[in-house]
């Protein structure tokens, strides 16, 4: 199997929005960037891939496993969302102890190293941390149980430029390891241009383009300008 993620005829409908993705894939070893306006469907797609949301129709395969059996994927998928995701009254140190009891491949040394490197206060409760430090703690957790794929929804949001740059380097380093892949959404297009090998554009619940980053840059010069142009064209 050449792809870490494969999607076929995926549909999810809400009262005022529906997502329809006929075909979508994330190759092993790639960092797929997901870009789109607010409400385009980025978070919905990520929630479907990690099993938080159930599709109305279609097939999702993650690491060769049908997503209906999502519990089997828990140890192999690292997820960071823009929502509160960890226990608010636990410190970073206590969170590490809890995660060791959840993930069979938890790497306590790796977690401690990331917490130190990202300068997360270890004795402050998660709910009392700044948004940036909450995201850094969640990232450290996602990268510390030897997951084969990371699903990151606005994971660099709220980080200052220097920390963001370091996180992007961690992401590209992670994806460079054999059998690893990343899907990351971001409103910061420069982050996607730097870290991603491939770019997918979502607009109003539809994939309007999915191609290698280098090919897009060579043809259009700027991912941001291309996205704004395509979004405007689809809106008119």
C-alpha positions in Angstrom: 0.0 0.0 0.0 1.5 3.3 -1.1 -0.8 5.6 0.9 -1.1 6.2 4.6 -4.6 7.5 4.1 -7.1 6.8 1.3 -10.6 8.3 1.0 -13.3 7.3 -1.5 -16.7 8.9 -2.0 -16.7 10.4 1.5 -19.8 12.4 2.5 -20.8 14.1 5.7 -23.8 16.4 5.9 -24.9 19.0 8.5 -27.8 21.4 8.5 -25.9 24.2 6.8 -22.8 22.4 5.4 -21.8 19.2 3.6 -18.5 17.7 2.9 -18.0 15.6 -0.2 -14.5 14.2 -1.1 -14.7 11.7 -4.0 -10.9 10.8 -3.8 -8.2 11.9 -1.4 -4.9 10.3 -0.3 -1.8 11.0 1.8 1.3 9.1 0.6 3.6 7.6 3.1 6.5 9.9 3.9 4.6 13.1 2.9 3.4 16.1 4.8 0.0 17.0 3.3 -1.0 20.6 3.9 -4.7 21.4 4.1 -5.8 24.9 3.3 -9.2 26.6 3.0 -11.3 29.4 4.3 -13.1 29.2 7.6 -15.9 26.6 7.2 -14.3 25.0 4.2 -14.4 21.5 5.9 -10.8 21.2 7.1 -11.7 20.3 10.7 -14.6 18.1 9.6 -12.2 16.1 7.3 -9.6 15.6 10.1 -12.3 14.6 12.6 -13.5 12.0 10.1 -10.0 10.6 9.6 -9.3 10.2 13.3 -12.7 8.6 14.0 -14.2 11.4 16.2 -16.9 11.9 13.6 -18.7 9.1 11.7 -19.2 9.6 7.9 -22.6 9.4 6.3 -21.2 7.6 3.3 -17.8 6.5 1.8 -14.7 4.7 2.7 -11.8 5.8 4.9 -8.6 3.7 5.2 -5.9 4.8 7.6 -2.6 2.8 7.7 -4.4 0.0 5.9 -7.2 -0.2 8.5 -10.9 0.6 7.8 -11.8 3.6 9.9 -14.9 1.8 11.2 -12.4 0.0 13.5 -10.9 3.3 14.6 -10.0 2.0 18.1 -7.3 -0.2 16.6 -5.6 2.9 15.3 -5.3 4.8 18.6 -1.7 3.9 19.2 -0.6 4.7 15.6 -2.3 8.1 15.1 -1.3 11.3 16.8 -3.9 14.0 16.8 -3.7 17.7 17.7 -6.8 19.9 17.3 -7.6 23.5 17.9 -9.9 22.5 20.7 -9.1 21.8 24.4 -7.8 18.2 24.3 -6.1 17.5 27.6 -7.2 17.3 31.2 -7.3 20.9 32.4 -6.3 20.3 36.0 -3.2 18.2 35.1 0.3 19.6 34.8 2.5 18.6 31.8 4.4 16.2 34.1 1.1 14.6 35.3 -0.1 14.4 31.7 2.9 12.4 30.7 2.2 9.9 33.5 -1.4 9.6 32.3 -0.4 9.1 28.7 2.0 6.3 29.7 -1.0 4.4 30.9 -2.9 5.0 27.6 -0.4 4.3 24.8 1.5 1.1 24.6 4.4 2.7 22.9 4.6 5.8 25.1 8.2 7.3 25.1 8.5 9.1 28.4 12.1 10.3 27.6 10.9 11.7 24.2 8.0 13.5 25.9 10.2 15.0 28.6 12.7 16.2 26.0 10.0 17.9 23.9 8.4 19.6 26.9 11.9 21.0 27.8 12.7 21.9 24.2 9.4 23.7 23.7 9.7 25.4 27.1 6.4 24.3 28.5 6.0 25.0 32.2 6.0 21.6 33.8 4.2 22.4 37.1 1.4 24.6 35.7 -2.0 23.0 35.1 -3.0 22.6 31.4 -6.1 24.8 31.8 -3.9 27.7 33.2 -1.4 27.6 30.4 -1.4 30.1 27.5 -2.9 28.9 24.3 0.5 28.5 22.8 1.7 26.3 25.6 -1.4 24.2 25.5 -0.8 23.6 21.8 2.9 22.7 22.5 1.8 20.2 25.2 -0.6 18.6 22.9 2.1 18.4 20.2 4.5 16.8 22.6 1.9 14.2 23.4 1.1 13.4 19.8 4.8 13.0 19.0 5.7 10.8 21.9 3.9 7.6 21.4 5.6 6.5 18.1 2.5 7.3 16.0 2.9 6.5 12.3 0.7 9.5 11.2 0.0 12.9 12.7 -3.3 14.7 12.1 -2.7 18.4 13.0 -5.6 20.9 13.0 -4.2 24.4 13.3 -1.5 23.0 15.5 0.9 26.0 14.9 -1.8 28.6 15.8 -0.9 30.7 18.8 2.8 30.0 18.6 5.3 32.8 18.3 7.4 32.8 15.1 10.5 31.3 16.6 8.7 28.4 18.3 6.5 27.9 15.2 9.7 27.5 13.1 11.0 24.9 15.6 7.7 23.0 15.6 7.7 22.9 11.7 11.3 21.5 11.8 10.1 18.8 14.2 7.2 18.0 11.9 9.4 17.7 8.8 11.9 15.6 10.8 9.1 13.3 12.0 7.8 12.9 8.4 11.3 12.0 7.2 11.3 8.8 9.3 10.4 5.7 7.5 6.7 4.9 7.4 5.6 8.3 8.8 3.1 10.8 7.3 1.5 14.1 8.4 -1.7 15.9 7.6 -1.7 19.5 8.8 -4.2 22.3 8.3 -3.2 25.9 8.9 -4.3 29.5 8.1 -0.6 30.4 8.1 0.2 29.7 4.5 3.9 30.3 4.9 4.0 27.3 7.3 2.5 25.1 4.7 4.9 26.3 2.0 7.8 25.5 4.3 6.9 22.2 5.8 4.6 20.4 3.3 5.4 18.2 0.4 1.8 18.3 -0.9 -1.0 20.8 -0.7 -4.8 20.2 -0.8 -7.2 23.1 -1.2 -10.7 22.8 0.3 -13.5 25.2 -0.6 -17.0 25.0 0.7 -16.7 21.3 1.5 -15.1 20.3 -1.8 -11.5 19.5 -2.8 -10.6 21.8 -5.6 -7.0 21.0 -6.0 -4.4 18.5 -4.5 -0.9 18.5 -5.9 2.8 18.4 -4.9 3.9 21.7 -3.3 6.9 22.1 -5.6 4.8 21.8 -8.7 2.4 24.4 -7.5 5.2 26.8 -6.5 6.9 26.3 -9.9 3.8 27.0 -11.8 2.2 29.7 -9.7 5.0 31.2 -7.5 3.0 31.5 -4.4 0.6 29.1 -2.6 -1.2 32.0 -0.9 -1.9 33.9 -4.1 -3.0 30.8 -5.8 -5.5 30.0 -3.0 -6.9 33.5 -3.0 -7.3 33.4 -6.7 -9.0 30.0 -6.7 -11.3 30.9 -3.8 -12.4 34.1 -5.5 -13.0 32.3 -8.7 -15.2 29.7 -6.9 -17.1 32.4 -5.1 -18.0 34.5 -8.1 
